[in-house]
Structures are given as structure tokens and as C-alpha cells.
Amino acid sequence: MKIKLKDNTELTVTESSTATKITADFSSAEDIENFRKKLTDENLAAFRYIKDDTGEIIGEYKNYTFETVSYLYSEEKSVFEASFNIRQFSNIEVRLAAVEAGQTTQNDAIAEMSEVIYSE
């Protein structure tokens, strides 16, 4: 099974991955960190799990955020087993983000209008 993030980053994950925990095997701690950097709010705004062989979508998820990562080295398999804990934003958090984005747009428009008015 694979996870596909919003930016089309794909990673083969274990079958124990869920909506709130992404588990996968990595060859190094650096590879874990590189994937962790991909777990931005933007990339977790829309992601899905896909079957390897058929490409069938197993689950689609929206509005998640990264929380923590933990890993351990398995000498038996010679891999790092990592778990990335994520959670879904609450409705209030989603609405607040939309309000903040709108406010930023308004602030920029007001500043631009002020420059035009005071430059004349």
C-alpha cells in the first residue's frame, strides 16, 4: 500500500497505517527526516492511501496536520521502522485558517490602496 500526498509524493507504507498514523520502513534516519519534512499542513490537506497492485484508492483524507514521529532500528530486518502521528484539524481550526487567510488578503489590499492614495 502507498500513501500519496497532495504534492504527489508517494511512499510505500505498511498495512498497519491508519488515518492518524503513517508507518513505513526506511533505510536511514535521514530518509525518515526527509519524509517528515513532506508532512506539511499543505501536503496533508488532502492525501490518500492506494493499493500497490491495482491503484485502487483505499481511503481519502482531508485537513490533517503532523504531530510527532518515532522510530526504532530493527537489526533483524536492517531497517528503521517509523511511525508518523498525524491528526485531523477540528472544524474550528479549519474555519480559523480560512478567516486568517482572508484577513491577510484584506490587509495586503488595504496596504496597497494606502500606497496608491498617499503616493499621489
Buried (B, 14 or more C-beta within 10 A) or exposed (E): BBBBBBEEEEBEBBEEBEEEBBBBBBEEEEBBEEBBEBBBBEBBBBBBBBEEEEEEEBEEBEBBBBEEBEBEEEEEEEBBBBBBEBBBBEEEEBEEBEEEEEEEEEEEEEEEEEEEEEEE
